[in-house]
């Protein structure tokens, strides 16, 4: 009598165990899917981190790229207008109104002007004067460097050339105060068939611009030779005015002790250090017998 009931009970227990197995088996794929989703999510997070890291590196590389200090001055003044009428009258009394501007393909980077004066006193002789102002501006660039440093290098070269002119006698050099960032006056005697010439070359740098003043004088046909001290003082006055004109043209209030301005993109071809203002000055006036390259 008890056996059928016992078999029913055993059958019922087996059915319950089978149900639990099926429920667990059904749960496994869900867990695997959840684990798979979790794994994918982690993978995406890693990729995002990698991408973020790459972007940060690129940004860091861009930030680390070297920058060049912008050139202070963007333009030059009119070369024939950098000196006052009074100064021109003192330096070249018979040629103050006859300035001749040099040829330039880039007036923002290069300019020059020359004046010639001959005071003819007949049998008493003549007084000759020749004046040249040259302006050269340097831009900043990634390849060549900062404009003011390029100008400083050219300034040093100009001073050295003035100190080593062939045939020069009694060469003297001295610093000039109040003419930009640095300035030097070089003077010497030069003997020519026309007479004894007194040559003054004053080179000044203000920021990224170099100003060169060439000034010479001679007593011709028996007239007395001019004083070197007087000519040098006049040339130094001229270079200070020219430097102030450069600063004023760039909105720096005409200060002769430097200035600030806006950047220029790249060095102009016409502002190459190989182009010497003194050489171009010599070509500008063939009659200037005391010019350095004459």
C-alpha positions in Angstrom: 0.0 0.0 0.0 2.9 2.4 0.7 5.0 1.7 -2.4 2.9 3.7 -5.0 3.0 6.7 -2.7 6.7 6.4 -2.2 7.2 6.2 -6.0 5.1 9.3 -6.5 7.2 11.2 -3.9 10.5 10.1 -5.6 9.1 11.1 -9.0 8.1 14.5 -7.6 11.6 15.1 -6.2 13.3 14.2 -9.5 11.0 16.6 -11.3 12.0 19.4 -8.9 15.8 18.7 -9.4 15.3 18.7 -13.2 13.5 22.0 -13.0 16.4 23.6 -11.0 18.9 22.3 -13.6 16.9 23.8 -16.5 16.6 27.1 -14.7 20.4 27.2 -14.1 21.1 26.2 -17.6 18.9 29.0 -18.9 20.7 31.5 -16.6 24.1 30.7 -18.0 23.7 32.4 -21.4 22.3 35.5 -19.7 25.4 35.7 -17.5 27.7 35.1 -20.4 26.0 37.8 -22.4 26.2 40.2 -19.4 29.9 39.3 -19.0 30.4 39.8 -22.7 28.8 43.2 -22.5 30.8 44.1 -19.5 34.0 43.0 -21.4 33.0 45.1 -24.4 32.3 48.1 -22.3 35.8 47.7 -20.7 37.4 47.4 -24.1 35.6 50.6 -25.3 36.9 52.4 -22.2 40.4 51.3 -22.9 40.2 52.5 -26.5 38.8 55.8 -25.3 41.7 56.1 -22.9 44.2 55.3 -25.7 42.5 57.9 -27.9 42.6 60.4 -25.2 46.3 59.7 -24.6 47.1 60.1 -28.3 45.3 63.5 -28.3 47.1 64.6 -25.3 50.5 63.7 -26.9 49.6 65.5 -30.0 48.6 68.6 -28.1 51.8 68.4 -26.0 53.9 68.1 -29.2 52.2 71.2 -30.6 52.7 73.1 -27.4 56.4 72.1 -27.3 57.1 73.5 -30.8 59.7 76.3 -30.5 58.4 79.9 -31.1 60.4 82.9 -32.3 60.1 86.3 -30.8 58.3 88.6 -33.2 60.3 91.5 -34.7 59.5 94.8 -33.1 59.5 97.0 -36.2 57.4 96.3 -39.3 58.4 99.2 -41.5 60.9 102.0 -42.3 60.5 105.7 -42.6 61.1 107.6 -45.9 64.9 107.6 -46.1 65.2 111.1 -47.5 63.0 112.4 -44.6 64.8 111.0 -41.6 66.9 114.1 -41.1 65.7 117.6 -40.3 66.3 120.5 -42.6 68.6 122.1 -40.0 70.7 119.0 -39.7 71.0 118.7 -43.5 71.9 122.3 -43.8 74.7 121.8 -41.2 76.0 118.6 -42.8 75.5 119.3 -46.6 74.9 123.1 -46.8 74.9 123.2 -50.7 72.9 120.0 -51.1 70.4 120.0 -48.3 67.5 120.1 -50.9 69.0 117.6 -53.3 68.6 114.2 -51.6 68.6 111.2 -53.9 66.8 108.1 -52.8 68.4 104.8 -53.6 66.6 102.1 -55.5 64.8 99.5 -53.4 62.5 96.6 -54.3 61.2 96.4 -50.7 60.9 99.8 -49.1 59.6 98.2 -45.9 62.9 96.4 -45.4 65.5 98.6 -47.1 66.0 102.3 -47.9 68.8 104.9 -48.5 69.3 108.5 -49.4 72.4 110.5 -50.3 73.3 114.2 -50.5 76.3 115.9 -52.1 77.5 119.4 -51.3 80.3 121.4 -53.0 80.9 124.9 -51.7 83.1 126.4 -54.5 85.1 129.4 -53.5 87.0 129.8 -56.7 90.8 130.3 -56.3 90.3 130.0 -52.5 89.4 126.4 -52.9 86.2 124.4 -52.2 84.6 122.4 -49.4 83.2 119.1 -50.3 80.7 117.1 -48.2 78.9 113.8 -48.9 76.3 112.2 -46.7 74.4 108.9 -47.0 71.8 107.3 -44.8 71.0 103.6 -45.1 68.3 101.7 -43.3 68.0 97.9 -43.2 65.2 96.0 -41.4 65.2 92.3 -40.4 62.2 90.1 -39.8 61.9 87.1 -37.5 61.5 83.6 -38.9 61.6 80.0 -37.6 64.5 79.2 -39.9 66.8 82.2 -39.4 65.8 83.3 -35.9 64.8 86.6 -34.2 64.9 89.8 -36.1 66.8 91.8 -33.5 69.5 89.1 -33.3 69.9 89.1 -37.1 70.2 92.9 -36.9 72.8 92.7 -34.1 74.9 90.3 -36.2 74.7 92.6 -39.2 75.5 95.6 -37.1 78.7 94.0 -35.9 79.6 93.2 -39.5 79.1 96.8 -40.5 81.3 98.1 -37.7 84.0 95.6 -38.6 83.9 96.6 -42.3 84.2 100.3 -41.4 87.2 99.5 -39.2 89.1 97.6 -42.0 88.8 99.8 -45.1 91.8 99.5 -47.4 94.0 102.6 -47.3 92.4 104.0 -44.2 94.8 105.9 -41.8 94.4 106.9 -38.2 91.3 104.7 -37.7 89.4 105.3 -34.4 86.2 103.8 -33.0 84.0 104.9 -30.1 80.6 104.0 -28.8 77.8 106.4 -29.3 75.2 106.9 -26.5 71.6 107.7 -27.0 71.3 106.1 -30.5 69.1 103.0 -30.2 70.2 99.8 -28.5 73.9 100.0 -29.6 75.9 102.4 -31.8 79.5 102.8 -32.9 81.3 105.7 -34.7 84.3 104.8 -36.8 86.4 107.6 -38.4 89.6 107.6 -40.5 91.6 109.6 -43.0 91.6 108.6 -46.7 94.1 110.1 -49.1 92.8 110.6 -52.7 94.1 112.5 -55.7 91.5 115.2 -55.1 92.7 115.8 -51.5 92.7 114.5 -48.0 89.3 113.2 -47.0 87.9 112.7 -43.5 85.5 109.8 -43.4 82.9 109.1 -40.6 80.8 105.9 -40.5 78.3 105.6 -37.7 76.4 102.4 -37.3 73.4 102.0 -34.9 70.9 99.3 -34.2 67.4 99.9 -32.8 65.5 96.6 -32.3 65.5 94.8 -35.6 66.7 97.8 -37.7 70.3 98.9 -38.6 71.0 102.5 -39.5 74.3 103.4 -41.2 75.5 107.0 -41.6 78.4 107.6 -44.1 79.7 111.1 -44.0 82.9 112.5 -45.4 84.4 115.9 -46.1 87.5 117.4 -47.7 89.1 120.7 -48.5 89.7 120.8 -52.2 91.9 123.0 -54.5 94.0 124.2 -51.6 91.2 124.8 -49.0 91.7 123.6 -45.5 90.8 120.1 -44.4 87.7 119.9 -42.2 88.0 118.9 -38.5 87.4 115.2 -38.0 85.9 116.0 -34.5 83.4 118.4 -36.1 82.4 115.9 -38.8 82.1 113.0 -36.3 79.9 115.1 -34.0 77.6 116.0 -36.9 77.4 112.3 -38.1 76.5 111.2 -34.6 73.7 113.8 -34.4 72.4 112.5 -37.8 72.3 108.9 -36.7 70.4 109.8 -33.5 67.8 111.6 -35.7 67.6 108.6 -38.1 67.1 106.1 -35.2 64.3 108.3 -33.7 62.6 108.5 -37.1 62.6 104.6 -37.3 61.0 104.4 -33.9 58.5 107.1 -34.7 57.5 105.4 -38.0 56.5 102.3 -36.0 54.5 104.2 -33.4 57.1 104.3 -30.7 56.9 108.1 -30.0 60.2 108.9 -31.7 62.3 107.5 -28.9 65.9 107.0 -29.8 66.5 104.3 -27.2 64.6 101.5 -28.8 60.9 100.6 -29.1 58.3 98.0 -29.4 56.0 97.1 -32.3 54.3 94.3 -34.1 55.8 91.1 -35.5 56.7 90.4 -39.1 56.3 87.0 -40.5 59.6 86.1 -42.3 62.9 87.7 -43.3 62.7 89.8 -46.4 65.1 88.8 -49.2 66.1 92.4 -49.5 67.1 92.4 -45.8 69.8 89.9 -46.4 73.0 90.4 -44.3 75.0 90.2 -47.5 73.6 93.5 -48.7 75.7 96.3 -47.3 74.3 99.8 -47.0 77.8 101.2 -47.2 78.4 99.5 -50.5 75.1 100.8 -51.9 75.9 104.2 -50.6 79.2 104.3 -52.5 77.4 103.4 -55.7 74.8 106.1 -55.1 77.3 108.9 -55.4 80.3 108.4 -57.8 81.6 111.8 -56.9 82.0 110.9 -53.3 85.7 110.1 -53.5 86.0 109.3 -49.9 83.4 106.6 -49.8 84.7 103.3 -48.5 84.5 101.5 -51.8 85.7 104.2 -54.0 
